[in-house]
């Protein structure tokens, strides 16, 4: 079934028109990498945005001289500064160990009551089904989020841990199967500022400048391929795979939606 038809039948809001979003990242910079400019668009529109960071970020360095505790504190401060830059008012760290031996189920069990507490209209997270994604934290986070959506609406599952809540749709960033493209030309510079404020990730690593160049080039390509062009033909877009909650179970055509 055509994705536009699915959305029309279910009465789903366009991505920028939702009233609230729960944005869940594996590590303290992933939301900005995948969706920082779109998050800024939401905040400028007074959308309620709640950030959840799954891990403590202790593996955010390859320097063995830096202790895990030092890295955790560094990334906590960076997260606070980025929140200030973007205007994120609600941001929480779940404290799972970066690269640790925690399970998808353990994270899902934490997320279900939080989904019921915050009751978002949309959940955004990293796409765990992107080919060649090799970071276990990304895979576990994405899959735990979608499993939590299914359980959060079920009055039997996790009974007594909040009132059931149905999240109508999910948006994945870092996806190989995008179906939604957001013009973020006006907020792209803020995204880059936010990434640079993750100093340990984007100013201390020599390869980070190349990666930032890649992100900008990819955003420009997406604009050329998918935007209703402006007169000068320039701009930037972020890409997402947006699915209805109903497409997350026994819906094999979702990959083509």
C-alpha positions as CSV (number, residue, x, y, z in Angstrom):
1,X,0.0,0.0,0.0
2,X,1.3,3.5,-0.9
3,X,2.6,5.3,2.2
4,X,0.6,8.4,1.5
5,X,-2.5,6.3,1.4
6,X,-1.6,4.7,4.7
7,X,-1.1,8.1,6.3
8,X,-4.3,9.4,5.0
9,X,-6.3,6.4,6.2
10,X,-4.8,6.6,9.7
11,X,-5.1,10.4,9.8
12,X,-1.4,10.8,10.7
13,X,0.1,14.3,11.1
14,X,3.0,15.3,8.8
15,X,6.3,15.1,10.6
16,X,6.6,18.9,11.2
17,X,3.0,19.1,12.4
18,X,3.1,16.8,15.4
19,X,2.6,18.4,18.8
20,X,5.0,16.3,20.8
21,X,8.0,14.0,20.1
22,X,10.1,11.7,22.2
23,X,13.6,11.6,20.6
24,X,15.7,8.7,21.8
25,X,19.4,8.4,21.0
26,X,22.0,5.7,21.8
27,X,24.8,8.2,22.6
28,X,24.8,11.9,23.6
29,X,25.4,13.2,20.1
30,X,23.3,10.9,17.9
31,X,20.1,13.0,17.9
32,X,22.0,16.0,16.5
33,X,23.8,13.9,13.9
34,X,20.7,12.3,12.6
35,X,18.0,15.0,13.2
36,X,19.5,18.1,14.8
37,X,18.1,20.5,12.2
38,X,14.6,19.0,12.3
39,X,14.6,19.1,16.1
40,X,15.3,22.8,15.9
41,X,12.4,23.2,13.4
42,X,10.2,21.5,15.9
43,X,11.3,23.7,18.8
44,X,10.9,26.8,16.7
45,X,7.3,25.6,16.2
46,X,6.8,25.1,20.0
47,X,6.6,21.3,19.7
48,X,7.2,19.5,23.0
49,X,10.5,17.7,22.4
50,X,11.7,15.2,25.1
51,X,15.2,13.8,24.7
52,X,16.2,10.4,26.1
53,X,19.9,9.4,25.9
54,X,20.3,5.7,26.5
55,X,24.0,5.4,27.4
56,X,26.4,7.3,29.5
57,X,28.9,8.0,26.6
58,X,31.9,6.6,28.4
59,X,33.3,5.2,25.2
60,X,33.3,8.6,23.4
61,X,37.1,8.6,23.3
62,X,39.8,6.3,22.0
63,X,42.4,7.7,24.4
64,X,43.1,5.1,27.1
65,X,44.4,7.9,29.4
66,X,40.9,9.3,29.8
67,X,38.9,7.5,32.4
68,X,35.3,6.5,31.9
69,X,34.1,8.8,34.7
70,X,35.9,11.8,33.0
71,X,34.3,11.0,29.7
72,X,30.8,10.6,31.2
73,X,31.1,14.1,32.8
74,X,32.5,15.6,29.6
75,X,29.6,14.3,27.6
76,X,27.1,15.3,30.2
77,X,28.3,18.9,30.0
78,X,28.3,18.8,26.2
79,X,24.7,17.5,26.2
80,X,23.7,20.4,28.5
81,X,25.3,23.0,26.2
82,X,23.7,21.5,23.1
83,X,20.3,21.4,24.8
84,X,20.8,25.1,25.5
85,X,21.8,25.9,21.9
86,X,18.7,24.1,20.5
87,X,16.3,25.0,23.2
88,X,15.6,21.4,24.5
89,X,14.0,21.8,27.9
90,X,13.4,18.1,28.8
91,X,16.5,15.9,28.5
92,X,17.3,12.7,30.5
93,X,20.1,10.1,30.5
94,X,19.0,6.5,31.2
95,X,22.5,5.6,32.4
96,X,23.1,2.4,30.4
97,X,26.8,1.6,29.9
98,X,28.1,2.8,26.6
99,X,29.1,-0.4,24.8
100,X,27.9,-2.4,27.8
101,X,26.3,-5.8,28.0
102,X,22.7,-4.7,28.4
103,X,19.9,-6.2,26.4
104,X,17.2,-4.9,24.1
105,X,14.6,-6.2,26.6
106,X,16.2,-4.3,29.5
107,X,16.0,-1.1,27.6
108,X,12.5,-1.8,26.4
109,X,11.3,-2.3,30.0
110,X,12.6,1.1,30.9
111,X,11.1,2.8,27.9
112,X,7.6,1.5,28.2
113,X,6.7,3.4,31.4
114,X,8.5,6.5,30.0
115,X,6.4,6.4,26.8
116,X,3.3,6.1,29.0
117,X,4.5,9.0,31.1
118,X,5.4,11.5,28.3
119,X,2.6,10.3,25.9
120,X,4.3,11.5,22.7
121,X,2.5,11.9,19.3
122,X,5.7,10.6,17.6
123,X,8.8,8.7,18.6
124,X,12.1,9.4,16.8
125,X,15.2,7.2,17.0
126,X,18.1,5.7,15.0
127,X,17.2,3.1,12.4
128,X,18.5,-0.3,13.6
129,X,17.8,-2.0,10.2
130,X,20.3,0.2,8.3
131,X,22.6,-2.2,6.4
132,X,26.1,-2.5,7.8
133,X,25.1,-0.8,11.1
134,X,27.7,-2.5,13.4
135,X,27.3,-0.6,16.7
136,X,25.3,-2.8,19.1
137,X,24.1,0.3,21.0
138,X,22.4,1.6,17.9
139,X,20.9,-1.7,16.9
140,X,19.6,-2.4,20.5
141,X,18.3,1.1,20.9
142,X,16.3,1.2,17.7
143,X,14.8,-2.2,18.2
144,X,14.0,-1.6,21.9
145,X,12.2,1.6,20.9
146,X,9.9,-0.1,18.4
147,X,9.3,-3.0,20.8
148,X,8.4,-0.5,23.5
149,X,5.9,1.2,21.2
150,X,4.1,-2.1,20.8
151,X,4.0,-2.9,24.5
152,X,3.2,0.7,25.6
153,X,-0.3,0.5,24.1
154,X,-1.0,-2.9,25.6
155,X,-2.9,-2.8,28.9
156,X,-1.7,-6.3,29.8
157,X,2.0,-5.8,29.0
158,X,3.9,-4.1,31.9
159,X,0.6,-3.7,33.8
160,X,0.7,-1.2,36.6
161,X,3.5,0.8,35.0
162,X,1.4,3.7,33.7
163,X,-1.7,4.0,31.6
164,X,-1.4,2.5,28.1
165,X,-0.5,4.9,25.3
166,X,-0.5,4.5,21.6
167,X,2.2,6.4,19.7
168,X,0.8,6.7,16.2
169,X,4.0,6.9,14.3
170,X,7.8,6.5,14.5
171,X,10.5,8.3,12.5
172,X,14.0,6.8,12.0
173,X,17.1,8.8,11.3
174,X,20.3,7.4,9.9
175,X,18.1,5.3,7.6
176,X,18.9,3.6,4.3
177,X,15.2,3.6,3.4
178,X,14.0,7.2,3.7
179,X,10.5,8.2,2.7
180,X,10.3,11.6,4.3
181,X,12.5,14.6,3.5
182,X,12.5,17.8,5.6
183,X,13.7,21.1,4.3
184,X,16.1,22.3,7.1
185,X,17.9,25.0,5.1
186,X,17.1,27.6,7.8
187,X,18.2,25.5,10.7
188,X,21.2,23.7,9.3
189,X,23.8,26.2,10.7
190,X,22.3,25.6,14.2
191,X,22.7,21.8,13.7
192,X,26.4,22.3,12.9
193,X,26.9,24.6,15.9
194,X,25.3,21.9,18.0
195,X,27.6,19.2,16.6
196,X,30.6,21.3,17.3
197,X,29.4,21.8,20.9
198,X,29.9,18.1,21.2
199,X,33.5,19.1,21.5
200,X,34.9,15.7,22.4
201,X,33.3,14.2,19.3
202,X,33.6,16.9,16.6
203,X,36.6,19.0,17.5
204,X,39.1,16.6,19.0
205,X,38.9,13.9,16.3
206,X,40.8,14.8,13.1
207,X,38.4,12.8,11.0
208,X,35.4,14.8,12.3
209,X,35.8,17.7,9.9
210,X,35.6,15.2,7.0
211,X,32.4,13.8,8.5
212,X,30.8,17.2,8.9
213,X,31.6,17.9,5.2
214,X,29.9,14.6,4.4
215,X,26.8,15.5,6.3
216,X,26.6,18.8,4.6
217,X,27.1,17.4,1.1
218,X,24.5,14.7,1.7
219,X,22.0,17.3,3.0
220,X,22.6,19.3,-0.2
221,X,22.2,16.2,-2.4
222,X,18.9,15.4,-0.7
223,X,17.7,18.9,-1.3
224,X,18.6,18.7,-5.0
225,X,16.8,15.3,-5.3
226,X,13.7,15.9,-3.3
227,X,13.0,19.6,-2.6
228,X,10.6,21.8,-4.5
229,X,13.5,23.9,-5.6
230,X,14.1,27.5,-4.6
231,X,15.1,30.0,-7.2
232,X,18.8,29.6,-6.5
233,X,18.5,25.8,-6.3
234,X,20.4,25.6,-3.0
235,X,19.3,24.2,0.4
236,X,19.6,21.3,2.7
237,X,17.3,18.4,3.8
238,X,17.3,15.7,6.5
239,X,15.9,12.3,5.6
240,X,13.8,9.9,7.7
241,X,11.9,6.6,7.5
242,X,8.5,7.4,8.9
243,X,6.1,4.5,9.6
244,X,2.8,4.2,11.3
245,X,2.8,2.2,14.5
246,X,0.6,-0.4,12.8
247,X,3.4,-1.0,10.3
248,X,5.8,-2.2,12.9
249,X,4.3,-5.7,13.3
250,X,3.5,-8.3,10.6
251,X,3.8,-5.7,7.8
252,X,6.6,-6.9,5.5
253,X,5.8,-4.2,2.9
254,X,7.0,-1.5,5.4
255,X,10.4,-1.6,3.9
256,X,9.0,-0.3,0.6
257,X,6.6,2.2,2.3
